[in-house]
Amino acid sequence: MSTTQHAVVAEGLRKRYGDTEALAGVDLAVPAGTVHGLLGPNGAGKTTTVRVLTTLVRPDGGRAEVAGYDVTRQAARVRARIGLVGQHAAVDEILSGRQNLVMFGRLYHLGAAAARRRADELLDRFRLGDAADRPAGKYSGGMRRRLDLAASMILAPPVLFLDEPTTGLDPRSRIEVWEAVRGLVAGGTTVLLTTQYLEEADRLADTISLIDHGRVIAEGSPDRLKERVGGDRLDVVVADPAAVPAAAAVVERVSGTAPDVDADTGRVGAPVADRVAALTEAVRALDDAGVAVADIGLRRPTLDEVFLRLTGERPAAEVAA
């Protein structure tokens, strides 16, 4: 596997904790300047993979390189080239945003003046300038996470690891973090993201690795993964639930497949090969059959459906909700 154009490469990573095999041969290849998502059920090996790649844990087998350096033999060089944002904000809530960033700069051995300059640059970049002198404890959830991201970028590392960075945030704050991540990638940063929010992976990731039982069981772009569980689906919602059988007969004739039927909601759906022709034929056939339709359309499979189909489990974030 070539490492010249990849910011992160892993081959056969293995890690065991007692009788538990956390990683059973994980392979990854993350092109530079992209976002790569790691998805999987709880306990699948996502966080262990990140801990190995960030030199916090030594693997029992396999090898990995980050930013061109071996995570085991050249751990110090790896650490100098990465940033890590965990699941919980690492900022001091008593200090202001500016004081937090200056403190991190000094911890990274920047001089006092250089640390202040870098703090001001990052406050502006992450749209925190107006709140720079406010205690971080007064920040919203999204602002605290943006401050966390800014702290991880003190030395402008080429590779950034985000381990479930928006867990517990409200939708508005989550979108703020997404915008900040997009800005980093536009500037050339490579991001490896673990998340239980499938919408987050769909919005941010160029490629995704789905991990289950310590192995990568599927990999590709969000669209490619969706194609694995089927192409477009024709969805019909009838105005009168009594018309569900007639609608199901039409959808089966158009799709050539026994449809999925939800009698409670009046929804009938099935995969179709030719999306435009199927939609046109269904509209005409339903009208000819006298079936009144409340809604009809085509949709692509979601990452939730990919996750459920390939792992047999629902995402933890969805279960918790």
MIVEX-587359 format. One record per residue (C-alpha): residue number from 1; residue in one letter; x, y, z. Coordinates in steps of 0.05 Angstrom, whole numbers, plus 32768, in hexadecimal, padded with zeros to 4 digits. Layout:
BEGIN
  pos  code    px    py    pz
  NUM     A     X     Y     Z
...
//
This chain:
BEGIN
  pos  code    px    py    pz
    1     M  8000  8000  8000
    2     S  801F  8042  7FEB
    3     T  8029  8076  8022
    4     T  8040  80AF  7FF6
    5     Q  7FFB  80CC  7FEB
    6     H  7FDB  80B4  802C
    7     A  7FDD  80DA  806D
    8     V  7FC8  809C  8095
    9     V  7FD7  8054  8083
   10     A  7FC8  8016  80AE
   11     E  7FD5  7FCE  809B
   12     G  7FBB  7F94  80C5
   13     L  7FB7  7FB9  8107
   14     R  7FA9  7F8B  8141
   15     K  7F9D  7F9A  818B
   16     R  7F85  7F6D  81C3
   17     Y  7F6F  7F7F  8209
   18     G  7F6F  7F3E  8231
   19     D  7F3D  7F10  820F
   20     T  7F20  7F48  81E5
   21     E  7F3B  7F52  819F
   22     A  7F2F  7F9D  8193
   23     L  7F51  7F9F  814F
   24     A  7F54  7F61  8124
   25     G  7F7B  7F7A  80E7
   26     V  7F65  7FC1  80D6
   27     D  7F7B  7FDE  8093
   28     L  7F75  8028  8082
   29     A  7F8E  8056  804C
   30     V  7F7B  80A0  8054
   31     P  7F8E  80CF  801B
   32     A  7FAD  8110  8030
   33     G  7F7E  814C  8033
   34     T  7F3E  8123  803D
   35     V  7F0E  8110  8074
   36     H  7F0B  80C5  8083
   37     G  7ED3  80AC  80B0
   38     L  7ED7  8070  80DE
   39     L  7E92  8054  80ED
   40     G  7E7D  8018  8115
   41     P  7E55  7FFE  8150
   42     N  7E6C  800B  8197
   43     G  7EA8  7FE0  81A5
   44     A  7EB7  7FD5  815B
   45     G  7EFF  7FF0  8161
   46     K  7EF8  8039  814A
   47     T  7F16  805A  8187
   48     T  7F4C  8024  818E
   49     T  7F60  8032  8146
   50     V  7F66  807C  8155
   51     R  7F8E  806E  8194
   52     V  7FBF  8044  816D
   53     L  7FC6  8077  8135
   54     T  7FD2  80AF  8166
   55     T  8008  8087  818B
   56     L  7FDF  8082  81CC
   57     V  7FDE  8035  81C6
   58     R  8010  8006  81A7
   59     P  7FF3  7FD3  8177
   60     D  7FFF  7F89  8183
   61     G  8008  7F7D  8138
   62     G  8007  7F9F  80F5
   63     R  8023  7FE3  80E4
   64     A  800C  802A  80D9
   65     E  8029  806C  80C0
   66     V  800D  80B1  80CC
   67     A  8029  80ED  80A6
   68     G  805F  80BE  808B
   69     Y  8078  80A5  80CF
   70     D  8070  8062  80F1
   71     V  8043  8067  812E
   72     T  806D  8035  8155
   73     R  80B5  8043  8141
   74     Q  80AD  808F  8136
   75     A  8077  80A0  8168
   76     A  8095  80E4  817B
   77     R  8096  80FA  8133
   78     V  804E  80E4  812A
   79     R  8038  810B  8167
   80     A  8059  814A  814D
   81     R  802E  8145  810E
   82     I  7FE9  8135  8128
   83     G  7FB1  8155  814F
   84     L  7F7E  812F  8178
   85     V  7F39  8146  818E
   86     G  7F17  8114  81BC
   87     Q  7ECE  810B  81D0
   88     H  7ED2  813E  8209
   89     A  7EEA  8186  8205
   90     A  7F31  818E  821F
   91     V  7F2F  81DA  822A
   92     D  7F33  81FC  826E
   93     E  7EEF  821B  827A
   94     I  7F09  8250  82AA
   95     L  7F3B  826C  8278
   96     S  7F24  8296  823C
   97     G  7F28  827B  81F6
   98     R  7F67  82A3  81E9
   99     Q  7F88  828D  822A
  100     N  7F79  8244  821A
  101     L  7F9B  8249  81D6
  102     V  7FD7  8270  81F1
  103     M  7FDE  823A  8227
  104     F  7FDD  8203  81F3
  105     G  800F  8229  81C9
  106     R  803F  822E  8204
  107     L  8036  81E4  8212
  108     Y  804C  81D8  81CA
  109     H  808B  8201  81DA
  110     L  8077  823F  81B3
  111     G  8094  8280  81CE
  112     A  8064  82B0  81F1
  113     A  805D  82DF  81B6
  114     A  8056  82A6  8184
  115     A  8021  8284  81AF
  116     R  7FF9  82C4  81B2
  117     R  7FFE  82CE  8166
  118     R  7FE9  8286  8159
  119     A  7FAF  828C  818A
  120     D  7F95  82CA  8166
  121     E  7F9C  82A8  8122
  122     L  7F74  826C  813A
  123     L  7F3E  8295  815D
  124     D  7F32  82B9  811B
  125     R  7F34  8279  80F2
  126     F  7F01  8256  811E
  127     R  7ED4  8293  8124
  128     L  7EE1  829C  816E
  129     G  7EFF  82E1  816D
  130     D  7EC2  8304  818B
  131     A  7EC3  82D3  81C6
  132     A  7F0F  82D1  81CD
  133     D  7F11  82EF  8213
  134     R  7ED3  82CD  822E
  135     P  7EDC  8291  825D
  136     A  7ED7  8250  8235
  137     G  7EA4  8238  8267
  138     K  7E74  826C  824B
  139     Y  7E7B  8251  8204
  140     S  7E45  8229  81E2
  141     G  7E53  81DF  81D4
  142     G  7E65  81EE  818C
  143     M  7E93  8227  81A0
  144     R  7EB8  81FB  81D2
  145     R  7EC2  81C5  819D
  146     R  7EDC  81F9  816C
  147     L  7F0C  8210  81A2
  148     D  7F21  81C7  81AB
  149     L  7F2E  81C3  8161
  150     A  7F56  8203  8163
  151     A  7F80  81E8  819C
  152     S  7F8F  81A9  8174
  153     M  7FA8  81D5  813A
  154     I  7FDB  81FE  8162
  155     L  8014  81E0  8139
  156     A  7FEA  81D8  80FA
  157     P  7FF1  818C  80F9
  158     P  7FE6  816B  80B5
  159     V  7FBA  8134  80D3
  160     L  7F81  813E  8104
  161     F  7F5D  8106  8128
  162     L  7F15  8115  813F
  163     D  7EF8  80E1  816E
  164     E  7EAD  80EC  816F
  165     P  7EB6  8138  8172
  166     T  7E6D  814C  8172
  167     T  7E52  811A  81A5
  168     G  7E1D  813D  81D0
  169     L  7E1A  817C  81A7
  170     D  7DD9  819A  818F
  171     P  7DCD  819D  8143
  172     R  7DE3  81E6  813C
  173     S  7E24  81D9  8162
  174     R  7E31  819B  8139
  175     I  7E2B  81C3  80F8
  176     E  7E5C  81F6  8114
  177     V  7E8F  81BF  811F
  178     W  7E83  81A2  80D9
  179     E  7E91  81E6  80BB
  180     A  7ED2  81EB  80E2
  181     V  7EE8  81A6  80CB
  182     R  7ED9  81B7  8082
  183     G  7F03  81F5  8089
  184     L  7F3E  81CD  80A4
  185     V  7F3A  819B  806B
  186     A  7F35  81D3  8038
  187     G  7F78  81EB  8054
  188     G  7F98  81A7  8048
  189     T  7F8E  8183  808B
  190     T  7F7E  8139  8089
  191     V  7F47  8125  80BA
  192     L  7F38  80E0  80D5
  193     L  7EF4  80E2  80F6
  194     T  7ED0  80B0  8122
  195     T  7E86  80BE  812D
  196     Q  7E45  809C  813F
  197     Y  7E1D  80D1  8119
  198     L  7E15  80B5  80D3
  199     E  7DFD  80F7  80B8
  200     E  7E40  8114  80CF
  201     A  7E67  80E0  80A8
  202     D  7E3A  80EA  806C
  203     R  7E45  8136  806E
  204     L  7E90  8137  807C
  205     A  7EB2  80F7  8066
  206     D  7ED1  80ED  8021
  207     T  7EDA  80A3  8032
  208     I  7EC1  8077  806A
  209     S  7EDA  8037  808A
  210     L  7EA4  800E  80AD
  211     I  7EC3  7FE7  80E7
  212     D  7EA4  7FAC  810A
  213     H  7EC4  7F7A  813A
  214     G  7F08  7F9A  8130
  215     R  7F09  7F95  80E4
  216     V  7EF8  7FC3  80AA
  217     I  7EBB  7FA2  808A
  218     A  7EAC  7FD7  8055
  219     E  7ECF  8014  8039
  220     G  7EC0  8049  8006
  221     S  7E9F  808C  7FFB
  222     P  7E5B  8097  801B
  223     D  7E39  808E  7FD7
  224     R  7E60  804E  7FC8
  225     L  7E4C  8030  800B
  226     K  7E04  8042  7FFF
  227     E  7E07  801E  7FBC
  228     R  7E1A  7FDE  7FE1
  229     V  7DD5  7FDA  8001
  230     G  7DB0  7FE9  7FC1
  231     G  7DA5  8023  7F91
  232     D  7D6B  8053  7F8E
  233     R  7D2A  8043  7FB1
  234     L  7CE4  8056  7F9A
  235     D  7CBB  806E  7FD6
  236     V  7C70  8078  7FD4
  237     V  7C44  8092  800C
  238     V  7BFA  8089  7FFF
  239     A  7BC6  80BB  8015
  240     D  7B97  8084  802E
  241     P  7BB5  8048  8053
  242     A  7B7F  801C  8035
  243     A  7BA3  8026  7FF1
  244     V  7BE4  8006  800A
  245     P  7BD7  7FC2  7FE8
  246     A  7BC9  7FE4  7FA5
  247     A  7C07  8010  7FAB
  248     A  7C31  7FD3  7FBE
  249     A  7C19  7FAF  7F7F
  250     V  7C2D  7FEA  7F54
  251     V  7C72  7FF2  7F75
  252     E  7C7F  7FA7  7F6E
  253     R  7C6D  7FAA  7F24
  254     V  7C99  7FE7  7F17
  255     S  7CD5  7FCE  7F40
  256     G  7CD1  7F84  7F33
  257     T  7CDD  7F7A  7F7E
  258     A  7CAE  7F6C  7FB8
  259     P  7CAA  7FB0  7FDB
  260     D  7CB3  7FC3  8023
  261     V  7C70  7FD6  8040
  262     D  7C60  7FFF  807E
  263     A  7C14  7FFC  8084
  264     D  7C14  802B  80C0
  265     T  7C33  8065  809A
  266     G  7C19  8052  8055
  267     R  7C60  804D  803A
  268     V  7C74  801D  8004
  269     G  7CBC  8019  7FE8
  270     A  7CE9  7FEE  7FBE
  271     P  7D2D  7FF4  7F9B
  272     V  7D2C  8007  7F51
  273     A  7D5F  8003  7F1A
  274     D  7D4B  803D  7EEC
  275     R  7D37  8075  7F1B
  276     V  7D17  80A5  7EEA
  277     A  7CF1  8070  7EC3
  278     A  7CD9  804E  7F03
  279     L  7CBF  808F  7F20
  280     T  7C9B  80A2  7EE0
  281     E  7C7C  805D  7ED9
  282     A  7C67  805B  7F22
  283     V  7C44  809F  7F1F
  284     R  7C1E  808A  7EE1
  285     A  7C0B  8045  7EFC
  286     L  7BF4  8060  7F40
  287     D  7BC9  8093  7F1D
  288     D  7BAB  805D  7EEF
  289     A  7B9C  8033  7F2D
  290     G  7B7A  806D  7F4F
  291     V  7BAB  806E  7F89
  292     A  7BB1  80B3  7FA9
  293     V  7BF9  80C2  7FBD
  294     A  7C0E  80EF  7FF7
  295     D  7C57  80EB  7FE2
  296     I  7C82  80C7  7FAF
  297     G  7CCC  80CB  7FA0
  298     L  7D10  80AB  7F97
  299     R  7D44  80A7  7FCD
  300     R  7D89  808B  7FD8
  301     P  7D99  805B  8011
  302     T  7DB3  807E  8050
  303     L  7DF2  806F  8076
  304     D  7DC5  8057  80AE
  305     E  7DAC  8021  8080
  306     V  7DF3  800F  806C
  307     F  7E07  800C  80B5
  308     L  7DCC  7FE0  80C8
  309     R  7DD3  7FB2  808B
  310     L  7E1E  7FA6  8093
  311     T  7E24  7FA3  80E0
  312     G  7DDF  7F8C  80F4
  313     E  7DDC  7FC4  8127
  314     R  7DC1  800A  812A
  315     P  7DF1  8043  8138
  316     A  7DFA  8050  8182
  317     A  7DE7  8099  8179
  318     E  7DA5  8083  815A
  319     V  7D98  8050  8191
  320     A  7DA7  8084  81C7
  321     A  7D76  80B4  81A7
//
